[in-house]
Amino acid sequence: MSLYYCVFCFLPFDIAPVTFVTYLKNMKHSFILLLVLLLTTQSKSQYYFNDFIANKQSNSQHQLLKTNGIRKVKIINNEADNTVQDGFKLEQEINKDWSEVVTTSSSSVGSSTLISNYTKSGIIKTVEVSNGVSNTLDYFYYENGLLQKITSNTIDTSFKRNSTESHEWFYTSNLLPLKMLKIKNNSDTTIVIFVTDEKGLVTEEQWSRKGKNIESYFYYYNEQNNISDIVRYNSKVKKMLPDFIYEYNENGSIKQMIQVLAGGSNYNTWVYTYLTNGLKEKEFCYDKQKKLVGAVDYIYNK
């Protein structure tokens, strides 16, 4: 996935990534706003993908940086005309033992800092601070390495507000995802049930709240058992439509992602290229008319 996911450590919560998204929304730049849309769309849906799959991908991405001895990543945002956007900065710095990643971002309208901590189990904590708002995520794992729980605590000092959310994961005797409880502010609970097929692949997640079904997502896979489509019922057009469509390269990395926008009539296509060591090299975003909206370059230093 995009390093933007790595930047946010695949934050799965409705209330995250609060600060950085708010900061980016103040930027009057179409490509950056598309990144915001991509982040907020995935952060509010598909818990199996965002919590479970993306957690594994985030940990794998961190391990890939460690394997290649990378200690600094710089992300350059290019306009559609191939000029570099002025005033925009997004960088990651990794400490000596790769246990901490500090992501900093800034522009003319503000800045944000995200600190991510890792152990052998994977990511265990992130703390993001920007403009008086802090968001802390804590990750917990079972002894077998499966994700057990993710908790979030957001504090807004400006409005003196504090909100919490937890995702508690449960598994079958075969270690397949069974259900997840999303609990907001220790009182509001959404139950997410997972349906698996004969291969053990999650094919559906069903949301219910206060005894009422509120949403269902369906997962489809390619021959290599990689997720190819994430689909749900679209009430506006009254039929099943994909939210995301994925294609992979020969190494199993995503080479293209189609993001269907609200309403189902428009979509953006994200194309990714990689270096020989597996690290992301570039990504491009095209609109429905196949016009280039913007591009991102990744620069790595040891």
C-alpha positions as CSV (number, residue, x, y, z in Angstrom):
1,M,0.0,0.0,0.0
2,S,0.9,3.6,-0.2
3,L,3.4,4.9,2.3
4,Y,0.7,7.4,3.3
5,Y,-0.9,4.3,5.0
6,C,2.5,3.6,6.6
7,V,2.6,7.2,7.7
8,F,-0.7,6.9,9.5
9,C,0.1,3.2,10.5
10,F,-3.2,2.3,8.9
11,L,-5.3,4.1,11.5
12,P,-8.6,2.3,11.5
13,F,-10.7,4.6,13.7
14,D,-13.6,6.9,12.9
15,I,-11.8,9.5,15.0
16,A,-8.4,9.1,13.4
17,P,-6.3,10.4,11.8
18,V,-7.9,13.5,13.3
19,T,-5.2,16.0,13.4
20,F,-3.4,15.4,10.1
21,V,-6.6,15.2,8.1
22,T,-7.9,18.4,9.6
23,Y,-4.6,20.1,8.8
24,L,-4.6,18.8,5.2
25,K,-8.2,19.9,4.7
26,N,-7.0,23.5,5.1
27,M,-4.7,23.1,2.1
28,K,-6.3,24.2,-1.2
29,H,-4.7,21.6,-3.3
30,S,-6.7,19.0,-5.3
31,F,-4.2,16.1,-5.0
32,I,-3.7,16.5,-1.3
33,L,-7.4,16.7,-0.8
34,L,-7.7,13.4,-2.7
35,L,-5.2,11.9,-0.3
36,V,-7.5,13.2,2.6
37,L,-10.5,11.6,0.9
38,L,-8.6,8.3,0.5
39,L,-7.6,8.3,4.2
40,T,-10.9,9.3,5.6
41,T,-12.8,6.9,3.3
42,Q,-10.7,3.9,4.4
43,S,-10.6,5.0,8.0
44,K,-14.4,4.8,8.4
45,S,-15.0,1.5,6.8
46,Q,-13.9,-2.1,6.2
47,Y,-12.6,-3.1,9.6
48,Y,-11.2,-6.4,8.5
49,F,-9.0,-4.5,5.9
50,N,-8.1,-1.5,8.1
51,D,-7.5,-3.3,11.4
52,F,-6.4,-6.8,10.4
53,I,-4.9,-6.7,6.9
54,A,-3.5,-3.2,7.1
55,N,-1.9,-3.9,10.5
56,K,0.0,-6.7,8.9
57,Q,1.0,-4.6,6.0
58,S,2.2,-1.7,8.2
59,N,4.4,-4.1,10.2
60,S,5.7,-5.7,6.9
61,Q,6.5,-2.2,5.6
62,H,8.4,-1.3,8.8
63,Q,10.3,-4.6,8.5
64,L,11.1,-3.8,4.9
65,L,12.6,-0.4,5.8
66,K,14.6,-2.1,8.5
67,T,15.9,-4.9,6.2
68,N,17.1,-2.2,3.7
69,G,18.7,-0.1,6.5
70,I,16.5,2.9,5.7
71,R,16.5,5.6,8.4
72,K,14.9,8.5,6.5
73,V,12.1,8.7,4.0
74,K,11.2,11.9,2.2
75,I,8.0,12.3,0.2
76,I,7.8,14.8,-2.6
77,N,4.4,15.8,-3.9
78,N,4.3,16.8,-7.6
79,E,1.6,18.8,-9.3
80,A,-0.1,17.4,-12.4
81,D,2.3,19.5,-14.5
82,N,5.2,17.8,-12.9
83,T,6.2,20.8,-10.8
84,V,7.0,20.3,-7.1
85,Q,4.4,21.7,-4.7
86,D,5.9,24.6,-2.7
87,G,5.7,24.6,1.1
88,F,4.6,21.0,1.5
89,K,6.9,18.7,3.6
90,L,6.4,15.1,4.6
91,E,9.3,13.1,6.1
92,Q,9.9,10.1,8.3
93,E,13.0,9.5,10.5
94,I,13.8,6.2,12.1
95,N,16.0,5.7,15.1
96,K,19.0,3.4,15.4
97,D,17.2,0.2,16.3
98,W,14.1,0.9,14.2
99,S,11.9,0.9,17.3
100,E,10.6,4.5,16.7
101,V,9.5,6.3,13.5
102,V,8.9,10.0,13.7
103,T,6.7,11.4,10.9
104,T,6.7,15.2,10.4
105,S,4.5,17.2,8.0
106,S,4.2,20.9,7.4
107,S,2.9,23.5,5.0
108,S,2.1,27.2,5.1
109,V,-1.0,26.4,7.2
110,G,0.5,24.3,10.0
111,S,2.4,21.2,11.0
112,S,1.9,17.8,12.5
113,T,4.0,15.2,14.3
114,L,3.3,11.4,14.5
115,I,5.5,9.1,16.6
116,S,5.2,5.4,16.1
117,N,6.7,2.7,18.3
118,Y,7.5,-0.9,17.3
119,T,8.6,-4.1,19.0
120,K,9.1,-7.6,17.5
121,S,5.3,-8.1,17.7
122,G,4.8,-5.1,15.4
123,I,3.5,-1.6,16.0
124,I,2.5,-1.0,19.6
125,K,1.8,2.7,19.9
126,T,1.3,5.9,17.9
127,V,1.0,9.5,19.2
128,E,0.0,12.2,16.9
129,V,0.0,15.9,17.9
130,S,-1.2,18.9,15.9
131,N,-2.8,22.3,16.7
132,G,-3.9,21.4,20.3
133,V,-5.2,18.0,19.4
134,S,-3.5,14.7,20.3
135,N,-4.5,11.2,19.3
136,T,-2.9,8.1,20.9
137,L,-3.3,4.6,19.6
138,D,-2.2,1.5,21.6
139,Y,-2.0,-1.9,19.9
140,F,-2.2,-5.2,21.9
141,Y,-1.4,-8.7,20.6
142,Y,-2.1,-12.3,21.8
143,E,0.9,-14.5,22.5
144,N,0.5,-16.1,19.0
145,G,0.9,-12.7,17.4
146,L,-2.7,-12.1,16.4
147,L,-4.1,-8.6,16.9
148,Q,-6.1,-8.5,20.2
149,K,-7.1,-4.9,20.6
150,I,-6.5,-1.4,19.4
151,T,-7.4,1.6,21.7
152,S,-7.7,5.2,20.7
153,N,-7.7,8.3,23.0
154,T,-8.2,11.7,21.4
155,I,-7.8,14.9,23.4
156,D,-8.7,18.3,22.0
157,T,-7.4,21.0,24.4
158,S,-9.1,23.8,22.4
159,F,-12.6,22.5,23.0
160,K,-11.7,20.6,26.2
161,R,-13.0,17.3,24.7
162,N,-11.8,13.8,25.2
163,S,-13.0,10.8,23.2
164,T,-12.1,7.1,23.3
165,E,-12.6,4.1,21.1
166,S,-11.5,0.5,21.2
167,H,-11.5,-2.4,18.7
168,E,-11.5,-5.8,20.4
169,W,-10.8,-8.8,18.2
170,F,-12.0,-12.4,18.7
171,Y,-11.0,-15.5,16.7
172,T,-12.3,-19.0,16.0
173,S,-10.5,-22.2,17.2
174,N,-8.8,-22.2,13.8
175,L,-7.4,-18.6,14.5
176,L,-9.7,-17.0,11.9
177,P,-11.4,-13.7,12.6
178,L,-14.8,-14.3,14.3
179,K,-15.9,-10.9,15.5
180,M,-14.8,-7.4,16.6
181,L,-16.4,-5.1,19.1
182,K,-16.0,-1.4,18.4
183,I,-16.7,0.5,21.6
184,K,-16.9,4.3,21.6
185,N,-16.6,6.3,24.8
186,N,-17.0,3.0,26.8
187,S,-20.7,2.9,26.0
188,D,-21.6,2.9,22.3
189,T,-20.9,-0.6,20.9
190,T,-20.9,-1.8,17.3
191,I,-20.6,-5.6,16.7
192,V,-18.8,-6.7,13.6
193,I,-19.2,-10.3,12.5
194,F,-16.9,-12.0,10.0
195,V,-17.9,-14.7,7.6
196,T,-15.1,-17.0,6.1
197,D,-15.1,-19.4,3.2
198,E,-13.7,-22.9,2.9
199,K,-10.2,-21.4,2.4
200,G,-10.4,-19.5,5.6
201,L,-10.7,-16.2,3.8
202,V,-12.9,-13.5,5.2
203,T,-15.6,-12.9,2.6
204,E,-18.0,-10.7,4.5
205,E,-18.2,-8.4,7.5
206,Q,-21.6,-7.6,9.0
207,W,-22.1,-4.6,11.3
208,S,-24.9,-4.3,13.9
209,R,-25.7,-1.8,16.5
210,K,-28.4,-2.1,19.1
211,G,-29.7,-5.2,17.4
212,K,-30.0,-3.6,14.0
213,N,-27.9,-4.4,11.0
214,I,-26.3,-1.2,9.7
215,E,-23.8,-2.2,7.1
216,S,-22.2,-5.1,5.3
217,Y,-18.9,-5.3,3.3
218,F,-18.0,-8.1,0.9
219,Y,-14.4,-9.2,0.1
220,Y,-13.4,-10.9,-3.2
221,Y,-10.0,-12.4,-3.9
222,N,-7.7,-13.2,-6.9
223,E,-6.1,-16.6,-7.5
224,Q,-3.3,-15.8,-5.1
225,N,-5.8,-15.1,-2.3
226,N,-5.1,-11.3,-2.4
227,I,-8.1,-9.0,-1.9
228,S,-9.2,-7.9,-5.4
229,D,-12.5,-6.1,-4.5
230,I,-14.2,-4.6,-1.5
231,V,-17.9,-4.2,-2.2
232,R,-21.0,-3.0,-0.4
233,Y,-24.6,-2.1,-1.2
234,N,-24.9,1.5,-2.5
235,S,-28.2,3.0,-1.3
236,K,-28.0,5.9,-3.8
237,V,-27.9,3.7,-6.9
238,K,-29.6,0.7,-5.2
239,K,-27.1,-2.0,-6.2
240,M,-23.8,-3.5,-5.1
241,L,-20.8,-1.4,-6.0
242,P,-17.1,-1.7,-5.2
243,D,-15.4,0.8,-2.9
244,F,-11.9,-0.4,-3.8
245,I,-10.5,-2.6,-6.6
246,Y,-6.9,-3.9,-6.4
247,E,-4.4,-5.3,-8.8
248,Y,-1.0,-6.8,-7.9
249,N,2.4,-7.2,-9.4
250,E,4.4,-10.4,-9.6
251,N,5.7,-9.8,-6.1
252,G,2.3,-9.5,-4.6
253,S,2.5,-5.7,-4.1
254,I,-0.4,-3.6,-5.1
255,K,0.3,-2.0,-8.5
256,Q,-3.1,-0.3,-9.0
257,M,-6.0,0.7,-6.8
258,I,-9.3,2.1,-8.0
259,Q,-11.1,4.1,-5.4
260,V,-14.8,4.6,-6.2
261,L,-16.1,7.9,-4.9
262,A,-19.4,8.5,-3.1
263,G,-22.4,7.9,-5.4
264,G,-20.6,5.3,-7.6
265,S,-20.2,7.4,-10.7
266,N,-16.7,8.8,-10.3
267,Y,-13.5,7.1,-9.3
268,N,-9.8,7.7,-9.0
269,T,-7.1,5.3,-10.1
270,W,-3.8,5.1,-8.0
271,V,-0.8,3.5,-9.8
272,Y,2.2,2.4,-7.8
273,T,5.8,1.5,-8.9
274,Y,8.5,-0.1,-6.8
275,L,12.2,-0.3,-6.5
276,T,14.0,-3.7,-6.9
277,N,14.2,-4.0,-3.1
278,G,10.4,-3.8,-2.8
279,L,10.2,-0.2,-1.5
280,K,7.7,2.2,-3.0
281,E,9.2,4.4,-5.7
282,K,6.4,6.5,-7.1
283,E,2.6,6.7,-7.1
284,F,0.3,8.5,-9.5
285,C,-3.3,9.5,-9.2
286,Y,-5.6,9.7,-12.3
287,D,-9.2,10.8,-12.4
288,K,-12.1,9.1,-14.3
289,Q,-11.0,10.7,-17.6
290,K,-7.5,9.3,-17.0
291,K,-6.1,12.7,-16.5
292,L,-3.1,12.9,-14.1
293,V,-4.1,14.6,-10.9
294,G,-0.8,14.4,-9.1
295,A,2.1,12.2,-8.2
296,V,4.3,11.3,-5.3
297,D,8.1,10.4,-5.3
298,Y,9.7,8.6,-2.4
299,I,13.4,9.2,-1.5
300,Y,15.1,6.9,0.9
301,N,18.3,7.4,2.8
302,K,20.4,5.1,5.1
